[in-house]
Amino acid sequence: MPQSTMNAQDIQRAITRVAHEILERNKGPANLALVGIRTRGVFLAQRLVREIQKIEGTEVPMGVLDITLYRDDVGTGKQNPVLKKTEIPFSISEKKIVLVDDVLFTGRTIRAAIDALMDFGRPAAVQLAILVDRGHRELPIRADYVGKNIPTSRLSRVQVHLSEQDQNDQVLVIKEQQ
């Protein structure tokens, strides 16, 4: 039985707080850019860009990253990779890049994203913004900005629903079957 852990208001509050934290840590929006990891990371990055614009009155550049070919499970047969477009319409060199994704679990997606990002240049810094950190890291990766920490069993699943794709905003934890 799925258990809702964040509703639309919780998600919006998290986005607002994370936007403020990004601006505070980076001393404003100068030299800052956000890159969303497909799919839901893109929607969260768009929301963060809008929130930063509301706060600062200026728009920060945003890109879209497809990590399909950088995943370490592509050759295992567990995945059927579907390539989508990476769109980074600005130079990342010497910019402070905030990677944005929905759930941080093992850290493997973020490792792949950093590898993919480095093919576009050498950023001044790479930071990580996550809506949900569920623990169970396999790699030494930590989020700089977290919407909510939701400790889970390794066998549970966390589903993020965003209105841009799923008609509503909520985060569900689906417990493993006994």
N, CA, C and O of each residue as an XYZ file, in Angstrom:
712
protein
N       0.840     -1.199      0.000
C       0.000      0.000      0.000
C       0.876      1.250      0.000
O       1.683      1.430      0.912
N       0.733      2.118     -1.005
C       1.547      3.334     -1.041
C       1.210      4.272      0.114
O       0.051      4.412      0.504
N       2.238      4.903      0.647
C       2.062      5.871      1.717
C       2.548      7.222      1.202
O       3.703      7.360      0.798
N       1.660      8.222      1.219
C       2.030      9.557      0.760
C       2.865     10.239      1.836
O       2.448     10.328      2.991
N       4.045     10.720      1.456
C       4.908     11.386      2.423
C       5.062     12.877      2.141
O       5.472     13.635      3.020
N       4.737     13.299      0.924
C       4.747     14.723      0.587
C       3.568     15.001     -0.335
O       3.334     14.273     -1.300
N       2.831     16.059     -0.029
C       1.746     16.474     -0.922
C       2.221     17.692     -1.721
O       3.379     18.095     -1.620
N       1.331     18.261     -2.500
C       1.691     19.387     -3.373
C       2.245     20.575     -2.572
O       3.221     21.203     -2.984
N       1.621     20.879     -1.431
C       2.100     21.998     -0.604
C       3.487     21.721     -0.055
O       4.337     22.611     -0.031
N       3.725     20.476      0.392
C       5.041     20.105      0.908
C       6.110     20.264     -0.169
O       7.202     20.765      0.098
N       5.788     19.836     -1.380
C       6.739     19.934     -2.491
C       7.024     21.394     -2.807
O       8.180     21.764     -3.013
N       5.994     22.229     -2.849
C       6.192     23.652     -3.134
C       7.035     24.316     -2.046
O       7.917     25.119     -2.349
N       6.769     23.989     -0.797
C       7.574     24.553      0.296
C       9.039     24.130      0.170
O       9.949     24.929      0.394
N       9.252     22.872     -0.191
C      10.621     22.375     -0.360
C      11.327     23.117     -1.498
O      12.493     23.489     -1.368
N      10.624     23.331     -2.607
C      11.197     24.052     -3.755
C      11.575     25.473     -3.330
O      12.668     25.946     -3.643
N      10.689     26.140     -2.630
C      10.949     27.510     -2.179
C      12.167     27.553     -1.260
O      13.038     28.409     -1.417
N      12.226     26.632     -0.303
C      13.342     26.598      0.639
C      14.661     26.297     -0.070
O      15.671     26.953      0.185
N      14.649     25.311     -0.954
C      15.869     24.946     -1.681
C      16.347     26.112     -2.552
O      17.550     26.357     -2.640
N      15.428     26.831     -3.195
C      15.806     27.996     -4.013
C      16.517     29.038     -3.150
O      17.540     29.591     -3.555
N      15.974     29.304     -1.959
C      16.619     30.252     -1.046
C      17.999     29.755     -0.616
O      18.948     30.535     -0.543
N      18.107     28.450     -0.331
C      19.392     27.882      0.084
C      20.430     27.977     -1.030
O      21.595     28.279     -0.768
N      20.015     27.721     -2.268
C      20.925     27.830     -3.409
C      21.446     29.259     -3.524
O      22.647     29.476     -3.685
N      20.542     30.228     -3.441
C      20.941     31.632     -3.553
C      21.840     32.058     -2.394
O      22.812     32.787     -2.590
N      21.515     31.605     -1.202
C      22.326     31.972     -0.042
C      23.732     31.393     -0.152
O      24.714     32.106      0.058
N      23.835     30.124     -0.475
C      25.151     29.475     -0.558
C      26.011     30.077     -1.669
O      27.228     30.190     -1.525
N      25.374     30.461     -2.776
C      26.107     30.981     -3.932
C      26.160     32.502     -3.971
O      26.619     33.091     -4.950
N      25.691     33.129     -2.908
C      25.701     34.598     -2.785
C      24.994     35.266     -3.959
O      25.493     36.230     -4.540
N      23.818     34.732     -4.294
C      23.016     35.284     -5.375
C      23.092     34.432     -6.630
O      23.711     33.367     -6.634
N      22.455     34.911     -7.700
C      22.338     34.109     -8.924
C      23.489     34.277     -9.928
O      23.491     33.622    -10.970
N      24.454     35.133     -9.633
C      25.539     35.379    -10.590
C      26.339     34.107    -10.839
O      26.709     33.401     -9.901
N      26.601     33.822    -12.110
C      27.430     32.689    -12.525
C      26.827     31.335    -12.152
O      27.543     30.339    -12.048
N      25.519     31.305    -11.954
C      24.812     30.104    -11.532
C      23.992     29.557    -12.698
O      23.441     30.325    -13.487
N      23.912     28.238    -12.806
C      23.049     27.592    -13.799
C      22.531     26.298    -13.210
O      23.220     25.646    -12.426
N      21.315     25.922    -13.587
C      20.717     24.669    -13.138
C      20.644     23.700    -14.301
O      20.386     24.102    -15.436
N      20.872     22.419    -14.023
C      20.775     21.370    -15.031
C      19.930     20.255    -14.441
O      20.313     19.617    -13.461
N      18.766     20.030    -15.059
C      17.863     18.985    -14.605
C      18.185     17.659    -15.271
O      18.451     17.597    -16.471
N      18.157     16.595    -14.470
C      18.384     15.248    -14.987
C      17.037     14.690    -15.420
O      16.079     14.676    -14.649
N      16.978     14.227    -16.679
C      15.717     13.672    -17.182
C      15.215     12.567    -16.284
O      16.022     11.752    -15.837
N      13.967     12.493    -16.001
C      12.847     13.265    -16.494
C      12.367     14.258    -15.431
O      12.245     15.452    -15.705
N      12.100     13.771    -14.238
C      11.499     14.656    -13.237
C      12.467     15.702    -12.696
O      12.032     16.727    -12.171
N      13.752     15.466    -12.812
C      14.730     16.481    -12.424
C      14.607     17.736    -13.271
O      14.895     18.838    -12.805
N      14.178     17.565    -14.515
C      13.975     18.711    -15.409
C      12.823     19.576    -14.898
O      12.934     20.801    -14.848
N      11.722     18.934    -14.520
C      10.566     19.692    -14.015
C      10.911     20.409    -12.711
O      10.493     21.546    -12.491
N      11.673     19.740    -11.849
C      12.079     20.379    -10.595
C      13.027     21.539    -10.861
O      12.933     22.574    -10.201
N      13.938     21.384    -11.816
C      14.847     22.485    -12.174
C      14.056     23.673    -12.714
O      14.359     24.818    -12.378
N      13.043     23.416    -13.548
C      12.206     24.508    -14.070
C      11.512     25.242    -12.929
O      11.424     26.470    -12.939
N      11.025     24.499    -11.958
C      10.360     25.129    -10.810
C      11.351     25.953     -9.991
O      11.023     27.045     -9.528
N      12.557     25.428     -9.815
C      13.577     26.182     -9.076
C      13.963     27.457     -9.820
O      14.136     28.503     -9.194
N      14.098     27.390    -11.134
C      14.415     28.577    -11.938
C      13.321     29.633    -11.751
O      13.621     30.811    -11.560
N      12.056     29.213    -11.806
C      10.942     30.169    -11.606
C      10.990     30.769    -10.204
O      10.762     31.967    -10.034
N      11.284     29.949     -9.206
C      11.333     30.432     -7.824
C      12.490     31.413     -7.641
O      12.331     32.443     -6.985
N      13.644     31.103     -8.212
C      14.795     32.010     -8.129
C      14.468     33.329     -8.822
O      14.851     34.397     -8.344
N      13.761     33.254     -9.950
C      13.377     34.474    -10.648
C      12.433     35.318     -9.788
O      12.549     36.544     -9.757
N      11.502     34.666     -9.094
C      10.600     35.405     -8.195
C      11.381     36.102     -7.089
O      11.082     37.243     -6.736
N      12.377     35.417     -6.544
C      13.137     35.939     -5.415
C      14.084     37.058     -5.861
O      14.147     38.114     -5.233
N      14.820     36.814     -6.954
C      15.901     37.708     -7.370
C      15.544     38.651     -8.514
O      16.229     39.648     -8.741
N      14.466     38.331     -9.234
C      14.096     39.158    -10.378
C      14.972     38.922    -11.598
O      14.957     39.720    -12.535
N      15.728     37.845    -11.596
C      16.585     37.512    -12.730
C      16.485     36.012    -13.004
O      16.301     35.205    -12.093
N      16.611     35.666    -14.275
C      16.498     34.259    -14.647
C      17.879     33.633    -14.759
O      18.781     34.203    -15.375
N      18.039     32.459    -14.162
C      19.303     31.737    -14.301
C      19.161     30.744    -15.449
O      18.074     30.215    -15.680
N      20.255     30.486    -16.172
C      20.182     29.529    -17.276
C      19.847     28.134    -16.773
O      20.187     27.762    -15.650
N      19.171     27.367    -17.629
C      18.804     26.003    -17.271
C      19.056     25.072    -18.434
O      18.793     25.413    -19.588
N      19.564     23.904    -18.128
C      19.797     22.884    -19.139
C      19.135     21.578    -18.761
O      18.645     21.405    -17.645
N      19.131     20.655    -19.722
C      18.516     19.336    -19.560
C      19.581     18.298    -19.885
O      20.250     18.383    -20.915
N      19.732     17.314    -18.996
C      20.759     16.302    -19.163
C      20.137     14.914    -19.267
O      19.350     14.503    -18.414
N      20.507     14.198    -20.334
C      20.118     12.791    -20.479
C      21.347     11.960    -20.158
O      22.381     12.107    -20.810
N      21.252     11.091    -19.163
C      22.413     10.316    -18.707
C      22.387      8.882    -19.212
O      23.208      8.071    -18.783
N      21.479      8.551    -20.098
C      21.273      7.163    -20.519
C      22.567      6.437    -20.856
O      22.806      5.340    -20.352
N      23.394      7.022    -21.688
C      24.611      6.329    -22.125
C      25.717      6.326    -21.075
O      26.740      5.667    -21.259
N      25.525      7.048    -19.985
C      26.536      7.121    -18.933
C      26.220      6.193    -17.760
O      27.026      6.048    -16.840
N      25.051      5.573    -17.799
C      24.657      4.683    -16.701
C      25.548      3.453    -16.666
O      25.990      2.974    -17.710
N      25.814      2.936    -15.463
C      26.679      1.767    -15.360
C      25.914      0.455    -15.491
O      26.502     -0.623    -15.400
N      24.591      0.548    -15.706
C      23.802     -0.681    -15.880
C      23.292     -0.847    -17.307
O      22.464     -1.721    -17.563
N      23.770     -0.027    -18.240
C      23.298     -0.091    -19.623
C      23.602     -1.446    -20.251
O      22.752     -2.007    -20.943
N      24.794     -1.976    -20.023
C      25.177     -3.236    -20.648
C      24.714     -4.478    -19.911
O      25.004     -5.591    -20.352
N      24.009     -4.325    -18.807
C      23.625     -5.485    -18.002
C      22.346     -6.153    -18.481
O      22.022     -7.259    -18.049
N      21.622     -5.493    -19.367
C      20.357     -6.054    -19.838
C      19.188     -5.744    -18.931
O      18.053     -6.104    -19.242
N      19.447     -5.073    -17.797
C      18.368     -4.728    -16.867
C      17.585     -3.517    -17.344
O      16.441     -3.304    -16.943
N      18.212     -2.732    -18.199
C      17.579     -1.515    -18.692
C      17.359     -1.606    -20.195
O      18.158     -2.222    -20.901
N      16.306     -1.012    -20.682
C      16.115     -0.807    -22.111
C      16.302      0.680    -22.357
O      15.345      1.450    -22.273
N      17.542      1.095    -22.663
C      17.801      2.535    -22.748
C      17.042      3.202    -23.880
O      17.000      2.704    -25.005
N      16.447      4.334    -23.559
C      15.786      5.172    -24.551
C      16.507      6.514    -24.519
O      16.440      7.246    -23.532
N      17.192      6.822    -25.604
C      17.943      8.071    -25.661
C      17.004      9.249    -25.850
O      16.107      9.227    -26.693
N      17.232     10.272    -25.048
C      16.513     11.522    -25.204
C      17.552     12.616    -25.353
O      18.752     12.371    -25.221
N      17.094     13.796    -25.622
C      17.993     14.889    -25.956
C      18.576     15.552    -24.711
O      17.865     15.823    -23.743
N      19.868     15.803    -24.756
C      20.519     16.672    -23.784
C      20.526     18.062    -24.387
O      20.920     18.244    -25.539
N      20.091     19.044    -23.612
C      20.031     20.428    -24.092
C      20.678     21.334    -23.054
O      20.069     21.654    -22.033
N      21.896     21.740    -23.318
C      22.577     22.696    -22.448
C      22.989     23.859    -23.355
O      24.073     23.847    -23.939
N      22.104     24.869    -23.465
C      22.304     25.951    -24.446
C      23.230     27.074    -23.957
O      23.077     28.226    -24.365
N      24.174     26.744    -23.095
C      25.112     27.733    -22.571
C      26.400     27.002    -22.228
O      26.403     25.781    -22.075
N      27.482     27.737    -22.110
C      28.752     27.142    -21.706
C      28.713     26.889    -20.198
O      28.361     27.778    -19.424
N      29.074     25.684    -19.789
C      29.112     25.389    -18.354
C      30.469     25.757    -17.753
O      30.631     25.762    -16.533
N      31.443     26.064    -18.613
C      32.786     26.368    -18.129
C      32.756     27.542    -17.159
O      32.201     28.604    -17.442
N      33.378     27.308    -16.003
C      33.515     28.310    -14.940
C      32.183     28.726    -14.309
O      32.141     29.704    -13.563
N      31.097     28.004    -14.594
C      29.812     28.284    -13.943
C      29.638     27.380    -12.732
O      30.205     26.289    -12.665
N      28.845     27.851    -11.777
C      28.432     27.011    -10.654
C      27.176     26.279    -11.131
O      26.129     26.896    -11.323
N      27.284     24.980    -11.318
C      26.189     24.175    -11.846
C      25.489     23.459    -10.696
O      26.132     22.798     -9.880
N      24.178     23.595    -10.640
C      23.386     22.839     -9.683
C      22.666     21.746    -10.465
O      21.756     22.026    -11.246
N      23.083     20.491    -10.250
C      22.373     19.350    -10.825
C      21.104     19.145    -10.017
O      21.125     19.249     -8.791
N      19.997     18.855    -10.694
C      18.711     18.705    -10.012
C      18.106     17.357    -10.390
O      18.023     17.006    -11.567
N      17.682     16.603     -9.367
C      17.004     15.327     -9.605
C      15.932     15.132     -8.546
O      15.873     15.860     -7.555
N      15.082     14.130     -8.773
C      13.971     13.925     -7.849
C      14.346     13.101     -6.621
O      14.032     13.497     -5.499
N      15.018     11.953     -6.813
C      15.325     11.061     -5.696
C      16.806     10.710     -5.713
O      17.358     10.364     -6.757
N      17.442     10.800     -4.557
C      18.809     10.327     -4.397
C      18.751      9.017     -3.627
O      18.235      8.957     -2.511
N      19.293      7.966     -4.243
C      19.247      6.627     -3.653
C      20.678      6.101     -3.556
O      21.361      6.394     -2.574
N      21.147      5.350     -4.518
C      22.482      4.748     -4.458
C      23.587      5.730     -4.803
O      24.725      5.550     -4.369
N      23.278      6.764     -5.574
C      24.265      7.729     -6.024
C      24.746      7.462     -7.442
O      25.489      8.265     -8.005
N      24.329      6.343     -8.024
C      24.810      5.976     -9.357
C      24.291      6.913    -10.453
O      25.014      7.209    -11.404
N      23.064      7.374    -10.329
C      22.528      8.322    -11.312
C      23.330      9.618    -11.291
O      23.636     10.181    -12.343
N      23.666     10.084    -10.111
C      24.403     11.339     -9.991
C      25.828     11.176    -10.526
O      26.349     12.084    -11.174
N      26.457     10.042    -10.266
C      27.776      9.782    -10.832
C      27.717      9.844    -12.351
O      28.577     10.451    -12.990
N      26.695      9.211    -12.926
C      26.527      9.245    -14.386
C      26.297     10.679    -14.870
O      26.823     11.079    -15.909
N      25.519     11.441    -14.122
C      25.236     12.828    -14.506
C      26.503     13.682    -14.478
O      26.711     14.515    -15.361
N      27.341     13.481    -13.478
C      28.590     14.246    -13.410
C      29.483     13.878    -14.592
O      30.087     14.753    -15.213
N      29.568     12.586    -14.901
C      30.346     12.160    -16.073
C      29.820     12.824    -17.344
O      30.600     13.338    -18.146
N      28.514     12.814    -17.525
C      27.914     13.420    -18.723
C      28.172     14.924    -18.757
O      28.496     15.480    -19.806
N      28.029     15.568    -17.621
C      28.219     17.018    -17.530
C      29.638     17.419    -17.926
O      29.831     18.435    -18.595
N      30.614     16.640    -17.525
C      32.018     16.972    -17.793
C      32.340     16.939    -19.291
O      33.329     17.530    -19.725
N      31.520     16.259    -20.071
C      31.714     16.280    -21.526
C      31.385     17.643    -22.130
O      31.703     17.899    -23.292
N      30.748     18.520    -21.348
C      30.349     19.841    -21.835
C      31.269     20.957    -21.363
O      31.069     22.116    -21.727
N      32.264     20.630    -20.567
C      33.182     21.658    -20.094
C      33.610     21.411    -18.663
O      33.372     20.350    -18.087
N      34.253     22.431    -18.109
C      34.764     22.331    -16.745
C      34.113     23.406    -15.882
O      34.542     24.560    -15.876
N      33.068     23.008    -15.151
C      32.394     23.998    -14.305
C      33.266     24.423    -13.121
O      34.176     23.698    -12.719
N      32.983     25.590    -12.576
C      33.680     26.071    -11.381
C      33.334     25.184    -10.188
O      34.179     24.934     -9.328
N      32.085     24.709    -10.140
C      31.623     23.842     -9.056
C      30.387     23.100     -9.537
O      29.647     23.584    -10.393
N      30.176     21.920     -8.976
C      28.947     21.162     -9.230
C      28.314     20.906     -7.872
O      28.938     20.349     -6.969
N      27.059     21.327     -7.748
C      26.289     21.108     -6.525
C      25.091     20.240     -6.880
O      24.739     20.105     -8.052
N      24.471     19.657     -5.871
C      23.367     18.728     -6.103
C      22.147     19.122     -5.289
O      22.215     19.270     -4.069
N      21.016     19.290     -5.994
C      19.728     19.567     -5.347
C      18.800     18.383     -5.621
O      18.628     17.960     -6.764
N      18.213     17.865     -4.559
C      17.379     16.667     -4.614
C      16.062     16.951     -3.906
O      16.050     17.605     -2.863
N      14.965     16.473     -4.453
C      13.695     16.596     -3.739
C      13.651     15.623     -2.569
O      13.279     16.012     -1.462
N      14.026     14.359     -2.791
C      13.951     13.327     -1.746
C      15.286     12.595     -1.652
O      15.799     12.080     -2.646
N      15.838     12.557     -0.445
C      17.011     11.726     -0.167
C      16.532     10.547      0.657
O      16.073     10.716      1.786
N      16.640      9.348      0.092
C      16.136      8.156      0.778
C      17.218      7.287      1.387
O      16.918      6.246      1.972
N      18.492      7.702      1.260
C      19.576      6.934      1.864
C      20.037      5.781      0.991
O      19.700      5.715     -0.192
N      20.804      4.877      1.570
C      21.302      3.643      0.927
C      22.337      3.911     -0.160
O      22.291      3.294     -1.224
N      23.264      4.823      0.097
C      24.284      5.162     -0.877
C      25.231      4.005     -1.145
O      25.615      3.280     -0.228
N      25.604      3.836     -2.405
C      26.634      2.885     -2.818
C      27.902      3.619     -3.239
O      28.969      3.015     -3.346
N      27.783      4.907     -3.475
C      28.907      5.747     -3.865
C      28.979      6.944     -2.917
O      27.966      7.323     -2.328
N      30.161      7.543     -2.762
C      30.294      8.658     -1.820
C      29.748      9.965     -2.402
O      30.502     10.875     -2.747
N      28.433     10.031     -2.500
C      27.756     11.201     -3.070
C      26.751     11.714     -2.045
O      26.023     10.937     -1.426
N      26.723     13.037     -1.876
C      25.842     13.669     -0.900
C      25.198     14.890     -1.544
O      25.846     15.626     -2.287
N      23.938     15.093     -1.255
C      23.230     16.253     -1.804
C      23.573     17.510     -1.005
O      23.710     17.469      0.218
N      23.709     18.630     -1.724
C      23.932     19.921     -1.079
C      22.619     20.532     -0.612
O      22.580     21.268      0.374
N      21.539     20.216     -1.335
C      20.215     20.762     -1.024
C      19.225     19.609     -1.081
O      19.156     18.881     -2.071
N      18.453     19.451      0.001
C      17.507     18.334      0.095
C      16.137     18.873      0.458
O      15.984     19.592      1.445
N      15.132     18.519     -0.352
C      13.760     18.885     -0.029
C      13.287     18.168      1.217
O      12.712     18.782      2.116
N      13.532     16.847      1.273
C      13.122     16.064      2.437
C      13.921     14.768      2.488
O      14.109     14.099      1.472
N      14.386     14.426      3.681
C      15.000     13.122      3.916
C      13.892     12.152      4.288
O      13.134     12.398      5.226
N      13.799     11.056      3.556
C      12.785     10.038      3.831
C      13.501      8.697      3.960
O      13.755      8.029      2.958
N      13.826      8.300      5.193
C      14.477      7.003      5.366
C      13.543      5.884      4.896
O      12.357      5.871      5.226
N      14.092      4.957      4.130
C      13.291      3.867      3.589
C      14.034      2.557      3.755
O      15.239      2.533      4.007
N      13.307      1.489      3.612
C      13.923      0.179      3.475
C      14.562      0.138      2.099
O      14.089      0.798      1.174
N      15.615     -0.618      1.958
C      16.284     -0.740      0.667
C      15.346     -1.317     -0.386
O      15.503     -1.038     -1.575
N      14.374     -2.118      0.040
C      13.459     -2.772     -0.887
C      12.236     -1.922     -1.232
O      11.513     -2.222     -2.182
N      12.009     -0.867     -0.461
C      10.888      0.032     -0.766
C      11.202      0.829     -2.015
O      12.356      0.919     -2.434
N      10.162      1.409     -2.608
C      10.344      2.295     -3.751
C       9.806      3.665     -3.387
O       8.836      3.784     -2.639
N      10.435      4.688     -3.915
C       9.949      6.058     -3.744
C       9.514      6.541     -5.114
O      10.298      6.524     -6.063
N       8.270      6.971     -5.218
C       7.741      7.503     -6.473
C       7.447      8.986     -6.297
O       6.715      9.388     -5.393
N       8.032      9.789     -7.175
C       7.745     11.215     -7.195
C       6.793     11.464     -8.350
O       7.087     11.127     -9.497
N       5.659     12.054     -8.039
C       4.676     12.435     -9.060
C       4.697     13.958     -9.154
O       4.552     14.654     -8.149
N       4.877     14.464    -10.365
C       4.849     15.908    -10.597
C       3.808     16.208    -11.650
O       3.666     15.467    -12.623
N       3.082     17.288    -11.460
C       1.932     17.606    -12.312
C       2.305     17.739    -13.784
O       1.464     17.492    -14.647
N       3.533     18.119    -14.092
C       3.944     18.259    -15.484
C       3.865     16.931    -16.247
O       3.719     16.917    -17.469
N       3.965     15.818    -15.514
C       3.917     14.512    -16.157
C       2.848     13.601    -15.573
O       2.313     12.747    -16.280
N       2.532     13.767    -14.311
C       1.687     12.805    -13.601
C       0.341     13.354    -13.127
O      -0.354     12.682    -12.364
N      -0.035     14.530    -13.547
C      -1.308     15.171    -13.212
C      -1.428     15.650    -11.770
O      -2.369     16.381    -11.461
N      -0.508     15.266    -10.862
C      -0.562     15.779     -9.499
C       0.831     15.782     -8.907
O       1.748     15.161     -9.444
N       0.984     16.489     -7.792
C       2.257     16.538     -7.079
C       2.141     15.736     -5.794
O       1.326     16.050     -4.927
N       2.955     14.706     -5.678
C       3.037     13.961     -4.423
C       4.244     13.036     -4.461
O       4.758     12.686     -5.523
N       4.678     12.654     -3.265
C       5.743     11.666     -3.138
C       5.161     10.489     -2.370
O       4.592     10.648     -1.291
N       5.318      9.301     -2.955
C       4.807      8.072     -2.352
C       5.958      7.147     -1.991
O       6.945      7.052     -2.720
N       5.822      6.462     -0.851
C       6.733      5.384     -0.519
C       5.919      4.102     -0.614
O       4.892      3.939      0.045
N       6.408      3.203     -1.451
C       5.728      1.923     -1.662
C       6.566      0.867     -0.956
O       7.686      0.562     -1.365
N       5.999      0.320      0.108
C       6.717     -0.659      0.936
C       6.867     -1.964      0.181
O       6.025     -2.338     -0.636
N       7.964     -2.649      0.478
C       8.196     -3.953     -0.131
C       7.119     -4.938      0.318
O       6.575     -4.834      1.418
N       6.832     -5.873     -0.541
C       5.836     -6.905     -0.218
C       6.479     -7.956      0.669
O       7.592     -8.411      0.403
N       5.770     -8.339      1.728
C       6.294     -9.362      2.657
C       6.071    -10.753      2.105
O       6.443    -11.737      2.744
